[in-house]
Amino acid sequence: MGILAPLYKLIQIDYPEVSKGTTDEKIEHICQIAASVLVTGCPESRLTIKADLGEMDHIWALHPIQLIDRVSASEGKKSETCVDS
């Protein structure tokens, strides 16, 4: 992901129409499959897609760790972080 994040920013800033077109395609696919959760490790994608979803605020845009945390919480388990001492 190291090289993709700067490339994504470059495209988003220098070619906003390309970025918007890519985001619109992603949102179209999300709507086609009637997704209620979007999971991505890319913070830029998550923020851009969530912002462009507009009135479709019933769709969650989550990082994979957030999804695990929500699933754990819904199962009555407390999410924990393992740290070696």
Secondary structure, 3 states (H helix, E strand, C coil): CCCHHHHHHHHHHHCHHHHHHHHHHHHHHHHHCCCCEEECCCHHHHHHHHHHHCCCCCCEEECHHHHHHHHHHHCCCCCCCCCCC
